[in-house]
């Protein structure tokens, strides 16, 4: 595993790493060791005193996510007891994190012969290459199998569990931050403890977040939910099956939404979903503009399209001319893809 990627003027070569490790061990330790310095620079970028002390971080994790404390303690042990890493891993009040993404769900469809289409979640992750961890991690940290795209060493950008739940995140468009958890760990926590839309809503009502995000969720029954979460406010839940980078349908901050083409992408997704597309048609739309972006130079390029089929236990990572499938029990492997910049 390396911490570098190769670039040319218009083409980026990106290698993804698939890891299967039920409990944190040597593979997680290798990930930590190769990314430690970069993560420390990010975490301390506003000064060491800007981040909470270790005692506060541990108390917050124990208060809001007690099921994760034994896992966190094991990770800290593997990191050699490093104090900065220990604080960072709680993701309590971290530096800001603003990905621009598109995400949508399709529920199950039924016919006289039975269910003809299983639920799925599709998302594009739009962000900067140099800030992308590039690790797909399959685990069973708390006994439940979880598979997803790793971030911040054990958080997740999107993922699914063996209860048939799939979740993805997108920046919610509202500026500002406040003490709370970084959203990748909230996604991890949801997949460790939740099995249904009802469970997700219950968790989000009690776990504070540090910034605004849209979380799109589908469960094994095909029920879907989009939750807008933000600091110092109660979450807002809707039955919307798609989300981009603003709250609701009318942006609170139009200039920010315009810079990310958030309304354009949302309207396209809503129109597609209204036409009751099949998985192939919807997936195809995610691989084309305006949902797909190639603006890697301003940290707004689509790094991957993920299609989660949680009832089948599969996720397909897609690019216009390539694909890669992972399952809960997939062996360790790597995947190299080419990203072309417009």
N, C-alpha and C positions, 0 to 999 in steps of 0.2 A: 504494500500500500504506500502511495506517495502523497505528498501534500501539494503537488504541482499539477498543472494542466498545461497543455501545449496550445499555443494560439498562432494563427497567422492573421493576415489583414482582414480576411472575411470568413475564415473557417476556424472553429474551435473544436478541438478534440477533447472529449470528456469521457473518463472512465468511471463507471459505477461499480461498487463492491457489494455483493450479496453475502450476508453473514447469517448463519444459523447458529445460535448459541442460547440455549434455554435459560441458563443463569449466567450472569456476567463472569467472564473468565479471560482467557488469553487473547481472544479476538477483540473484546471490548478494550482490554488493556492496550493492545496495539493501536487501536483507533485513538485512544486518549493520548498515547505517547506521541503520535505523529501530528496531532492537532493541538496539543497542549499550549504551545507558545502563541499560536494564532488566536485561540480562544481566550487566553489570558489578556492579550492585547485588546481584544474586543471588550471583554468584561471590565477592564480597568481603563478604558479609553477616556472616561470622564474623571479619572482620578480614583485612587483606592478608597478614599473617604466617601465617594458618591454612592458606593455600593454598601448594603447593610452588613453588619458584622456577622460572624459565624453563628453566634448564639441566637440572634434574631432569625437568621435563615433556617436554622434547625427547628426552632419553635414553630415557625410558620408552616413548615413542611409537616411536622407532627400534628399540628392543629387541623390543617385542611386536607392533608393527604396521608394519613397515618399508615395506610397499607403500603406506601412506598418507602417508608423510613428504613426497613431492613435492606431493601435493594440499594438505597442511597448509601447506607453504611458500607455495604460491600463494594460499591463503586469507589468510595473514598479510600477504602483499603487498597484496592487495585491501583489507585492513583498515588500510592505511597503516602497517604495522609496529608497531601498537599492542601494547605488551608484555602488558597484562592480557588482551587478546583472544587473543594468541598462547598464553598459559598456558591460558586457558579452553578453547580449541579442542582441546587435547590430551585434555581430559576426564580427566586423571590426578588422582585424589583430589579430585573436586569436592564441593560441598555435597550433602547428601542429597536423594533424589528418590524419592517414594513414591506411585506411581499405583496405584489400585485398578481391576483389569480382569478380564474374563472372556475366555477364548480356547479354541477347539476346532478340530479338523481333521476332514475327511472324506477317506478314501483313495479311490483309483480302484476302480471296480467293473467286473467283467468278465462278459460273457455269451458265449454261443456265437457271437454275431456280432461280438464284440470288446469293447473298453472302452466302457461306456455312461455313465460319469461320470468326469470329470477330478478330480484332487485339488484340494482347496480348504482355505483357512484362514479362519476367521471370528473376529473379535474385537470386543469393546467396549472403548473407551478411556474410563475414568472418572477425571476429574481436575478441577482448577480452571480456569475460563475465563481468568482473568487470567494464568495461567502456561502457556497453550497457544499455541504458535507459529503454528498454523493454515496451514501451508504443505505442500503435496504436491509433492515435488521429483523430477523425472526426470533422471537423469544417466548419465554413462559415465566417471566420474572415473579409473578404472584400466583402462578398455577394456570392462568388462562393464556392460551396461545394468542400472540399479537404479532402482526406483520405490518411494517410500514416504512416510510422514508424517514430516516433518522435526521435529527437536528439537535444541536447543543448536547451531543454525546448520548443522550437517552430520551430526549423528547422526540416528537413526531410531527412532521408537516401534514401527513395524512396516513391513514392506516385502517386496518380491520382486525376484528378478533374472531375467535371460534364460536362466539354466540351469534354471529351473523350481523354484527354492527360494523358500519364503516363511517369514518369521519374525515373531513378535510377542513383546512383553515384558509382564510383570505383576510387581508387587512380590511378593516371596516370603514376607513375613510375619515374618522374623527380624530383630529390631532390631540396631542397631549398624552401624558402618562401619570400614573399614580402608583404607590406601592401595591403590588399584586404579583401574581405569577406570570411568567412568560408563557405565551400560548402553546408552544410545543410540549411543555410538560403537562398542560391541561389536556391536550389531545391524548398523550400517553395515559394519563390517569383515567380519562373516560373509557378508553379501551381496556384498561385493567379491571375496572369495577362495574361498568355498565353493560347491560345486555339489550336494552330497549330504548326507544325514544323517551319514555317516561323516566327511566333511570338517568338519561342524559340531562333532561330538564332539571331533575332533582339536584344533580351534582353542580350544574352551572348556577343554580340559585344560591349556593353556599360557598363557592370557590371564587375569590377575587382575582381579577386579571389586571395586568399593568397597562394595557392599551386596548383600543377598540378593534374587534375582529368579527367577521362573519364565520360561523361554523355551520357547515352543511352536513347532515347526518341521514343515513337510511338504516333501518333495522331489518331483521330477517323476515318480518311480516310484509315488508314493502312500504311501511309508513315512513315518511320523511319529515324533516324539520330543518329550518334555518334559524339559527340563534344569533342575534346581534348582542355581543357582550362588550362592555366598556367599563373603565375604572369608575368606582364610586357610584354605580347605578345598577339597578336590577336588570337582568337580561331580558331581552324582548324576543319572543318566540313567534314564528309564523309558519304557515304550511307551504311557503314558497319552496319550490324544488330547484331553485338556482340562486346563485349569489355571485357578485363580483366585488367591487371595492368601494361600496358606499352603503349606508343604512337605508333600508326600505327601497322605494322606487324613485324618490326625489332626493338627490344628494343634499346633505347639510352644508357641504363645502364644495360648491360647483367647480372651482378652479382645480382643486386636487383631483376630483373625479374626471375632469376633462383631460388632465395630463395623463391619466391612465386609461382613457377611453372606456371608463367604467360603465356609463349609461349605454353606450353603443353595444358593448358586449352583453350587458344584462338584457337589453331589449331583444337582441338576437336570440339569446337562450330562451327567453320567455316565449317568443314566437315559435321557436322550434318545439318547445315542450307542448304548446297549445295544439300543435299539429299531430301530437302523439307519435313521435318518431320511434323507429326501432333503434336498438343499440348501435347498429352499423351507421345509420344516418347521423345520429347524434355524435358518435365518436369521430366521424369524418369531419364534422363541423369544428371540432376542437383542434383538428390538425391543420386548419386553414385560418387566414386572417378573417375577421378581426380578433377571433379568440386566440389564435396563435400569434405570438409576437417574436420578432427577431432583433429587437433593440437591445442586444447584449451590452452595448457600449454604455447604456445608461441604467444598467441593472434592471432591465425590463424585458428580458428575453425568456421565452418559454423553454425551460430546461427539460421538462418531460410532460407528457400527458399520461395520467394513470387511470386505468379502468378497473375498479374494484368490483368483484363479484363475490361478496362475503359468504353467500350460501354455498358456493362452490369452493371457497378457500383459495381463490386465485386473484392475482393482480397482474395486469398487462401494462407495462411501461411502453409507450409508443412515441415514435418520431415519424416524420413524413415518409421516411424510407427504411425504417428499422423498427424492431420490437423486441421485447424481453419479458418473459413470464416468470413470476415467482409464486411459490406456494409456501405454506407454513413449514413444510418438510423439505424444501429445496436445499440442495447442498451448496456450500460456499462456492462462489464463482464471481467472475468479473465480466463486465460488458462495456465495450468502448463504442461510442457513437460520435458522429460528426454533426456539429451545429453550424448552419450557414447563416451568416449575418447579412441583412439587407443593406 
